[in-house]
Amino acid sequence: MNGGKIEILTYENENGESLVFSHASAFCPQEITGLTDVRSTIYSIHSMGQDGDTYVASRIESREIDISGAIRARDPERARELRRKLARVLNPKLKGVLSYQYGDFSRIIGCYASSSPVVTKKPQEIYPKFSVTLSCLDPFWREASERRTDVAAWVGGLEFPVSLSAAGTVIGYRQKSVIVNVLNDGDVESGIRAEITAVSTVVNPKILNVTTGAFLRFLITLSAEDTLTVSTGYGEKGATYTTGGVSEDALKYLDIDSTFLTLDPGDNLIKYEADEGVDNLQVVVYHNNRYLGV
């Protein structure tokens, strides 16, 4: 027994309007495809007289999710309202997010409606039928929340009972974890979002993926409370420098030898460095695991 759990798909557009597709909702799905299957294109070359081809690379194609089912409304006026809602929320000009939930398990994926929903009703049918096609340009499912890894952390220095009047009492101290393992539990590589904050002067901060050798280095001097935020994920590549509450594009400070580093599936050793003031850095790395299916 599944304990009463059912699969629930929820689509929400960029305006915050949403639709729920489940056996307990007005939009009851009867067939869903594209949740787990992806298509791959393989690039290869061959030379004259060669048997077969030589592998070069491959890519995962964009994903299409098709949902078809019934609008559970016998009253014609109610059916019309639901049909109108279906068309309004699934506006092809609005981007959206589709979430999948089964009990405590959940995943999300970005998408667009490929066209307006198709709604039909034959005279002998009780309920109108609908069909929806969602195009996911980034074909990978991800978790709803980013995973956080502190590359530099603060450790409590008090043990109880304690006397705060004692000379040399240490409230807390900064742990020097210059290298930390970031675990990518997903099926494919993942981009990161890194926040680099200076607590005092730092010259030319750098983040290095020790596992792959890729690095991000900014040719800039940071003062106390200055922050660099860099994103390397799909469709999100960019960097921002914030000082005194004012933000600007930081790509102009990026070392030309830098790479928008990513996390391979499995373990990734991340290290931070600087030409001067490395102990004045606070570095936090965020990432989303990405999956081929739900």
Backbone hydrogen bonds, N-H to C=O, Kabsch-Sander energy under -0.5 kcal/mol:
donor,donor_aa,acceptor,acceptor_aa,energy
5,K,2,N,-1.3
8,I,101,Q,-2.6
9,L,21,F,-2.4
10,T,99,S,-2.2
11,Y,19,L,-2.4
12,E,97,V,-2.3
13,N,17,E,-2.5
14,E,95,K,-1.8
16,G,13,N,-2.3
19,L,11,Y,-2.3
21,F,9,L,-3.6
22,S,20,V,-0.6
22,S,27,F,-1.3
25,S,22,S,-1.4
27,F,20,V,-0.6
28,C,26,A,-1.0
28,C,70,A,-2.4
30,Q,68,S,-3.3
31,E,68,S,-2.1
33,T,66,D,-2.1
41,T,59,R,-2.8
42,I,40,S,-0.5
43,Y,57,A,-3.4
45,I,54,T,-2.0
50,Q,47,S,-2.2
52,G,50,Q,-0.6
54,T,45,I,-3.3
55,Y,53,D,-0.5
56,V,43,Y,-2.7
57,A,43,Y,-1.5
59,R,41,T,-2.2
61,E,39,R,-3.1
61,E,59,R,-0.5
63,R,136,C,-2.4
65,I,134,L,-2.7
66,D,33,T,-1.8
66,D,64,E,-0.5
67,I,132,V,-2.8
68,S,31,E,-2.5
69,G,130,F,-2.3
70,A,28,C,-2.4
71,I,128,P,-2.8
72,R,26,A,-3.0
72,R,70,A,-0.8
73,A,71,I,-1.9
79,A,75,D,-2.6
80,R,76,P,-2.1
81,E,77,E,-2.0
82,L,78,R,-2.2
83,R,79,A,-2.3
84,R,80,R,-2.4
85,K,81,E,-2.2
86,L,82,L,-2.4
87,A,83,R,-1.9
88,R,84,R,-2.5
89,V,85,K,-2.7
90,L,86,L,-1.8
91,N,88,R,-0.8
91,N,89,V,-0.7
94,L,91,N,-2.2
96,G,111,C,-2.9
97,V,12,E,-2.4
98,L,109,I,-2.9
99,S,10,T,-2.8
99,S,97,V,-0.5
100,Y,107,R,-3.1
101,Q,8,I,-2.2
102,Y,105,F,-2.6
103,G,6,I,-0.6
105,F,102,Y,-1.9
107,R,100,Y,-2.0
108,I,142,R,-2.8
109,I,98,L,-1.9
111,C,96,G,-2.5
112,Y,135,S,-1.9
113,A,94,L,-0.6
114,S,133,T,-2.8
115,S,133,T,-0.5
118,V,131,S,-2.4
119,V,117,P,-0.5
120,T,129,K,-2.6
125,E,122,K,-1.9
129,K,120,T,-3.6
130,F,69,G,-2.4
131,S,118,V,-1.9
132,V,67,I,-2.8
134,L,65,I,-3.0
135,S,112,Y,-3.3
136,C,63,R,-3.7
136,C,134,L,-0.6
137,L,135,S,-0.8
141,W,291,Y,-2.2
142,R,108,I,-2.5
143,E,289,N,-0.8
147,R,287,H,-3.3
149,T,285,V,-2.7
151,V,149,T,-0.7
151,V,283,V,-2.3
152,A,283,V,-1.2
153,A,175,Q,-0.7
155,V,173,Y,-3.2
157,G,171,I,-2.6
158,L,171,I,-0.5
164,L,162,V,-0.6
166,A,163,S,-1.7
169,T,166,A,-1.2
171,I,169,T,-0.6
173,Y,155,V,-2.4
175,Q,153,A,-2.9
175,Q,173,Y,-0.5
177,S,175,Q,-1.7
178,V,176,K,-1.1
180,V,270,I,-2.5
182,V,180,V,-0.5
182,V,268,N,-3.3
183,L,181,N,-0.6
184,N,182,V,-0.6
184,N,266,G,-3.0
185,D,183,L,-0.8
187,D,290,R,-2.7
188,V,290,R,-1.1
190,S,263,L,-2.2
193,R,286,Y,-2.5
194,A,230,V,-2.7
195,E,284,V,-2.8
196,I,194,A,-0.6
196,I,228,L,-3.4
197,T,195,E,-0.6
197,T,282,Q,-3.0
198,A,226,D,-2.3
199,V,280,N,-2.8
200,S,280,N,-0.6
202,V,222,L,-2.2
203,V,276,E,-2.5
204,N,202,V,-0.5
204,N,220,I,-2.6
206,K,273,E,-2.5
207,I,216,L,-2.8
208,L,271,K,-3.4
209,N,214,A,-3.2
210,V,208,L,-1.0
210,V,269,L,-2.6
211,T,269,L,-0.8
213,G,209,N,-3.4
216,L,207,I,-2.8
218,F,205,P,-2.5
219,L,217,R,-0.5
219,L,253,Y,-3.5
220,I,218,F,-1.6
222,L,202,V,-3.2
222,L,220,I,-0.6
225,E,198,A,-3.3
226,D,223,S,-2.3
227,T,242,T,-2.3
228,L,196,I,-2.9
229,T,240,T,-2.6
230,V,194,A,-2.3
231,S,238,G,-2.9
232,T,192,I,-2.6
236,E,233,G,-2.2
238,G,231,S,-2.0
240,T,229,T,-2.7
241,Y,248,E,-2.9
242,T,227,T,-2.9
243,T,246,V,-2.4
246,V,243,T,-2.0
248,E,241,Y,-2.1
250,A,239,A,-2.3
251,L,239,A,-0.6
253,Y,250,A,-1.8
254,L,251,L,-1.3
255,D,217,R,-3.3
258,S,255,D,-2.2
259,T,215,F,-3.0
261,L,259,T,-2.2
263,L,190,S,-3.4
264,D,262,T,-0.5
266,G,184,N,-3.0
268,N,182,V,-0.7
270,I,180,V,-3.1
270,I,268,N,-0.7
271,K,208,L,-2.9
272,Y,178,V,-1.4
273,E,206,K,-2.6
275,D,203,V,-1.9
275,D,204,N,-0.5
276,E,203,V,-1.2
280,N,277,G,-2.2
281,L,278,V,-1.4
282,Q,197,T,-2.5
284,V,195,E,-2.0
285,V,149,T,-2.9
286,Y,193,R,-2.6
287,H,147,R,-1.8
288,N,191,G,-0.6
291,Y,141,W,-3.0
294,V,35,L,-0.7
